[in-house]
Amino acid sequence: MTMKKIFLIVMCLLLASVPVFANSMAPTSIPGKAGVFVDKESGVELVKETIRVNIDEKLEKTQYIVEYHFKNVSSGPIETPIWFFKKGYSNSYDFEVYVNNKEVKSKPVDLALNEIVNWSPKEDYEFIDPLTNSGFDSGVYKYSGQEIFVSEFILEMEQLQEVIVLVEYEVWNGYISNRVTDYIYDIKLSSYMLSPATFYEGSGPVDIIINTPPKTILKSNLEMTKLDGQTYEVKDYNLKSTEDLYLSFTRKPGITELFAQDKIGFRIRLLALQILILLGFVRSKDKKLRRRMKWILIASIYIHLRTAGYAVMYLFWILIPLTLFLLYKYSVEMIADTKS
């Protein structure tokens, strides 16, 4: 037997036992090289994928329930590991996996994504601000929960058999807080890696169903249809080779919506409020009310300058000296009132 035939036999044995990525790729080890090579020769066809996204009432966590309709299109039975990614803030590899309604065990895989050849996650982040409908800047990845965990489970299929694989997991949402933006409300972020599923055989369409709590504003990088006040849908979507699902959401503001939309509008509305407070201060004859209005006006000026980027300068050169002066003046008035 020649060395060439021996090499081909070894390669066939390797290919017969390689895992499949269930968001979703067929990786094989490259002989003589470190790393994993990604190709489509898995023998598993993705007939249909349905992703159900459930955002909890507090907007703290998001649950992903992913249903795969698989078909064995190889020339024989398959028994192969499936590798599944999850993405977000999480301290756990916990997955719940069901094959035809029967729970199967999964285990973590220690895999660095830079070890994969021929595929990598997206590097740009397409989160959309739910209050302004514009994109976030490039620094959003720091707050979006980009940790990636890989878990493995075993899939067994007879020739031409079709199975339903259900994978369920939960992650903490990332967030942009009002310390980073000028919004009153935190904006929550969650994402799901779509493009690995393109490494299955076939081109099964994807349905995405997103359930949100009441009074939630939701934006996505994919075009969605709003079914009702709380449910959104992406129907029969054709996956691209490099693509993720990006979700951003926040509570629908109440009366404070007037001050939570955008920087320019915020400053205009705040200025209108300051004018009203100033008019009340000038016209009021009640000393206590005037004193309170004075402090409200000072605080509103600080907020106004904060949105313009001059908060620190204002704090040290204006607000602190003015506060000390007003405290001194107030103390003098209190002493005078006491003597009288």
KEGUGU-776432 format. One record per residue (C-alpha): x, y, z. Coordinates in nm, 4 decimals. Layout:
N
X/Y/Z
X/Y/Z
...
END
This chain:
340
X/Y/Z
0.0000/0.0000/0.0000
0.1486/0.3339/-0.1047
0.1962/0.6284/0.1312
-0.0572/0.8236/-0.0736
-0.3292/0.5609/-0.0118
-0.2448/0.5487/0.3603
-0.2762/0.9266/0.3777
-0.6155/0.9181/0.2011
-0.7454/0.6512/0.4403
-0.6338/0.8547/0.7436
-0.8035/1.1643/0.6017
-1.1283/0.9715/0.5441
-1.1254/0.8479/0.9029
-1.0733/1.2023/1.0269
-1.3540/1.3388/0.8138
-1.5909/1.0670/0.9335
-1.5538/1.1726/1.2959
-1.5357/1.5530/1.2859
-1.7756/1.7751/1.4804
-2.0361/2.0068/1.3303
-2.0889/2.3612/1.4533
-2.4526/2.4081/1.5425
-2.4680/2.7645/1.4779
-2.3144/2.5803/1.2567
-2.0055/2.4494/1.0897
-1.8208/2.1319/1.0075
-1.4655/2.1802/1.1382
-1.1842/1.9369/1.0700
-0.8310/1.9288/1.2070
-0.5623/2.0214/0.9571
-0.2840/1.7601/0.9566
0.0482/1.9137/1.0503
-0.1062/2.2485/1.1478
-0.2599/2.3960/1.4577
-0.6184/2.5091/1.4254
-0.9487/2.3992/1.2812
-1.0608/2.4193/0.9204
-1.4248/2.4993/0.8414
-1.6018/2.3467/0.5430
-1.9501/2.2313/0.4358
-1.8848/1.8584/0.4095
-2.0781/1.7642/0.7226
-2.3446/1.5461/0.5649
-2.6026/1.7383/0.7699
-2.8509/1.9578/0.5825
-3.0200/2.2486/0.7552
-3.3799/2.2321/0.6350
-3.5119/2.5116/0.8595
-3.3941/2.7199/1.1554
-3.6207/2.9046/1.3998
-3.4780/3.1368/1.6634
-3.7058/3.2468/1.9473
-3.5779/3.5395/2.1529
-3.7439/3.6159/2.4877
-3.6415/3.9300/2.6750
-3.7243/3.9179/3.0457
-3.9478/4.1670/3.2259
-3.6562/4.3565/3.3833
-3.4608/4.3685/3.0545
-3.1708/4.2055/3.2390
-3.1495/3.8713/3.0543
-3.2357/3.7328/2.7135
-3.3335/3.3707/2.6499
-3.2542/3.2145/2.3126
-3.4404/2.9015/2.2009
-3.2995/2.7783/1.8699
-3.4764/2.5038/1.6757
-3.2941/2.3271/1.3944
-3.4644/2.0975/1.1433
-3.1805/1.8714/1.0265
-3.1650/1.6032/0.7598
-2.8942/1.3410/0.7097
-2.7969/1.3672/0.3428
-2.4834/1.1534/0.3715
-2.4491/0.8018/0.2337
-2.4855/0.6395/0.5765
-2.5652/0.6978/0.9451
-2.4035/0.9906/1.1290
-2.2750/1.0102/1.4851
-2.0988/1.3421/1.5238
-2.0355/1.6083/1.7868
-2.2240/1.9351/1.7357
-2.0561/2.2555/1.8484
-2.2830/2.5440/1.9474
-2.1819/2.9049/2.0220
-2.3474/3.1422/2.2605
-2.2570/3.5063/2.2845
-2.3113/3.7533/2.5701
-2.2361/3.8173/2.9354
-2.2344/3.4790/3.1072
-2.0369/3.2928/3.3707
-2.1532/2.9552/3.2491
-2.1504/2.7230/2.9509
-2.4982/2.6006/3.0440
-2.7015/2.4802/2.7479
-3.0166/2.2748/2.7394
-3.0210/2.0512/2.4322
-3.3064/1.8308/2.3067
-3.3040/1.5990/2.0056
-3.6576/1.5023/1.9040
-3.7770/1.6157/2.2510
-3.5214/1.3976/2.4294
-3.2655/1.5832/2.6404
-2.9002/1.5144/2.5610
-2.5927/1.6126/2.7617
-2.3545/1.8844/2.6533
-2.0057/1.9820/2.7656
-1.7856/2.2917/2.7258
-1.5229/2.3116/2.4521
-1.2034/2.5069/2.5094
-1.1736/2.6698/2.1692
-1.0290/3.0073/2.0740
-1.2019/3.1534/1.7704
-0.8691/3.2545/1.6194
-0.7918/2.8826/1.5898
-1.0636/2.8481/1.3261
-0.9510/2.8826/0.9662
-1.1913/3.0037/0.6958
-1.4423/3.1617/0.9356
-1.4449/3.4351/1.1994
-1.7145/3.6408/1.3767
-1.8096/3.9838/1.2523
-1.5814/4.2620/1.3712
-1.8247/4.5518/1.3265
-2.1174/4.5951/1.5647
-2.4474/4.7040/1.4144
-2.6412/4.8040/1.7262
-2.9023/5.0745/1.6642
-2.9963/5.3297/1.9265
-3.3659/5.2610/2.0054
-3.4258/5.6254/2.1021
-3.2617/5.8034/1.8086
-3.2695/5.5250/1.5442
-2.9036/5.5905/1.4634
-2.6072/5.3565/1.4973
-2.3836/5.3513/1.8032
-2.0171/5.4396/1.7654
-1.7494/5.1723/1.7320
-1.6844/5.1591/2.1072
-2.0140/4.9812/2.1685
-1.8421/4.6392/2.1752
-1.7138/4.7199/2.5256
-2.0703/4.7198/2.6552
-2.2415/4.4633/2.4345
-2.1428/4.1353/2.6013
-1.9201/3.9782/2.3374
-1.7906/3.6818/2.5399
-1.8296/3.3630/2.3349
-1.8781/3.0171/2.4846
-1.8719/2.6899/2.2927
-2.0585/2.3782/2.4007
-2.0637/2.0318/2.2428
-2.3229/1.7573/2.2214
-2.3519/1.4363/2.0180
-2.5968/1.4045/1.7277
-2.6923/1.0615/1.5941
-2.8890/1.0289/1.2690
-2.9757/0.7383/1.0445
-2.9414/0.7767/0.6690
-3.2036/1.0222/0.5325
-3.3409/1.0706/0.8855
-3.4778/1.4120/0.9828
-3.4567/1.5373/1.3416
-3.5489/1.8487/1.5385
-3.2679/1.9791/1.7587
-3.3618/2.2353/2.0221
-3.0922/2.4398/2.1980
-3.1874/2.6710/2.4842
-2.9675/2.9119/2.6805
-2.9798/3.2451/2.8614
-2.7343/3.5358/2.8772
-2.7113/3.8642/3.0643
-2.7687/4.1641/2.8400
-2.4985/4.4158/2.7751
-2.5897/4.7791/2.8256
-2.5035/5.1390/2.7519
-2.5594/5.3314/3.0736
-2.6402/5.6981/3.1208
-2.2804/5.7489/3.2316
-2.1789/5.6826/2.8718
-2.4654/5.8490/2.6876
-2.6857/6.1392/2.7842
-2.9995/5.9324/2.8206
-3.2019/5.8918/3.1355
-3.2695/5.5269/3.0503
-3.0126/5.2504/3.0132
-3.0083/5.0873/2.6713
-2.9749/4.7075/2.6766
-2.7907/4.5058/2.4133
-2.7991/4.1423/2.3021
-2.6657/3.9582/1.9960
-2.6761/3.6174/1.8301
-2.4256/3.4687/1.5842
-2.6164/3.3876/1.2656
-2.3463/3.3256/1.0054
-2.2038/2.9936/1.1390
-2.5283/2.8243/1.0284
-2.4275/2.8902/0.6663
-2.1693/2.6115/0.7024
-2.4349/2.3423/0.7026
-2.5271/2.1863/0.3755
-2.8414/2.3238/0.2171
-2.9720/2.6774/0.2508
-3.2565/2.6470/0.4990
-3.4409/2.9743/0.5651
-3.4387/3.1258/0.9131
-3.7348/3.2574/1.1130
-3.6655/3.4877/1.4076
-3.9356/3.5642/1.6650
-3.8622/3.8238/1.9327
-4.0844/3.8647/2.2399
-4.0422/4.1802/2.4482
-4.2000/4.3012/2.7742
-4.4712/4.5693/2.7577
-4.3638/4.9276/2.6878
-4.0327/4.8254/2.5317
-3.8693/4.9982/2.2353
-3.6740/4.7447/2.0271
-3.4378/4.7951/1.7327
-3.2568/4.5363/1.5220
-3.0023/4.5417/1.2418
-3.2390/4.3104/1.0485
-3.5686/4.4353/0.9084
-3.8484/4.3158/1.1379
-4.2260/4.2967/1.1135
-4.4137/4.4027/1.4269
-4.6861/4.1444/1.4869
-4.8330/4.3160/1.7922
-4.7222/4.5488/2.0704
-4.4728/4.2994/2.2095
-4.3773/4.0560/1.9294
-4.1504/4.1069/1.6283
-4.0706/3.8665/1.3439
-3.8147/3.8100/1.0715
-3.9608/3.5567/0.8260
-3.7788/3.3228/0.5817
-3.4511/3.5071/0.6072
-3.1592/3.3933/0.3894
-2.8378/3.3964/0.5891
-2.5231/3.5713/0.4713
-2.1779/3.4209/0.5186
-2.0773/3.6807/0.7808
-2.3680/3.8056/0.9857
-2.4989/3.8466/1.3402
-2.8329/3.9499/1.4883
-2.8035/4.2700/1.6939
-3.0800/4.3782/1.9320
-3.0977/4.6988/2.1351
-3.3904/4.7875/2.3562
-3.5063/5.0080/2.6404
-3.8204/5.0943/2.8323
-4.0537/5.3293/2.6518
-4.0089/5.6567/2.8409
-4.3032/5.8236/3.0074
-4.3123/6.1984/3.0600
-3.9327/6.1944/3.0819
-3.9284/6.1071/2.7118
-3.9096/6.4828/2.6582
-3.5601/6.4715/2.8062
-3.4333/6.1360/2.6786
-3.4338/6.1506/2.3010
-3.1217/6.3201/2.1690
-2.8584/6.5732/2.2736
-2.9777/6.8726/2.0710
-3.3445/6.8218/2.1533
-3.2542/6.7532/2.5144
-3.0730/7.0870/2.5508
-3.3550/7.2797/2.3809
-3.6212/7.1283/2.6075
-3.4017/7.1728/2.9138
-3.3495/7.5385/2.8221
-3.7278/7.5843/2.7990
-3.7635/7.4307/3.1450
-3.4901/7.6579/3.2813
-3.6712/7.9647/3.1476
-3.9933/7.8534/3.3200
-3.8064/7.7980/3.6483
-3.6386/8.1391/3.6155
-3.9742/8.3090/3.5546
-4.1166/8.1347/3.8593
-3.8137/8.2421/4.0631
-3.8547/8.6064/3.9569
-4.2306/8.6220/4.0150
-4.2519/8.4176/4.3349
-4.2613/8.6022/4.6687
-4.2187/8.2896/4.8810
-3.8584/8.2823/5.0106
-3.8471/7.9048/5.0629
-3.9864/7.8396/4.7150
-3.7377/8.0835/4.5625
-3.4518/7.9119/4.7443
-3.5582/7.5719/4.6129
-3.5975/7.7058/4.2600
-3.2482/7.8504/4.2835
-3.0996/7.5080/4.3567
-3.3080/7.3418/4.0842
-3.1877/7.6035/3.8368
-2.8234/7.5494/3.9358
-2.8603/7.1730/3.8971
-3.0298/7.2124/3.5571
-2.7443/7.4339/3.4354
-2.4993/7.1598/3.5345
-2.7006/6.9009/3.3387
-2.7164/7.1385/3.0449
-2.3392/7.1825/3.0359
-2.2842/6.8096/3.0894
-2.4493/6.7313/2.7578
-2.2224/6.9845/2.5890
-1.9092/6.8244/2.7385
-1.8207/7.1044/2.9827
-1.9393/6.9346/3.3008
-1.6007/6.9021/3.4753
-1.4999/7.2611/3.3978
-1.8376/7.3844/3.5184
-1.8184/7.1705/3.8316
-1.4802/7.2999/3.9508
-1.4907/7.6602/3.8334
-1.8572/7.7497/3.8738
-2.0730/7.5023/4.0649
-1.8464/7.4363/4.3652
-1.7531/7.8060/4.4233
-2.1160/7.9092/4.3724
-2.2361/7.6387/4.6124
-1.9876/7.7502/4.8797
-2.0941/8.1119/4.8300
-2.4645/8.0258/4.8570
-2.4012/7.8151/5.1668
-2.2145/8.1060/5.3229
-2.4923/8.3484/5.2296
-2.7564/8.1064/5.3580
-2.5694/8.0704/5.6880
-2.5509/8.4491/5.7263
-2.9244/8.4778/5.6580
-3.0018/8.2042/5.9080
-2.7923/8.3763/6.1763
-2.9617/8.7079/6.1020
-3.3084/8.5461/6.1202
-3.2176/8.3844/6.4525
-3.1018/8.7163/6.6057
-3.4116/8.8958/6.4893
END
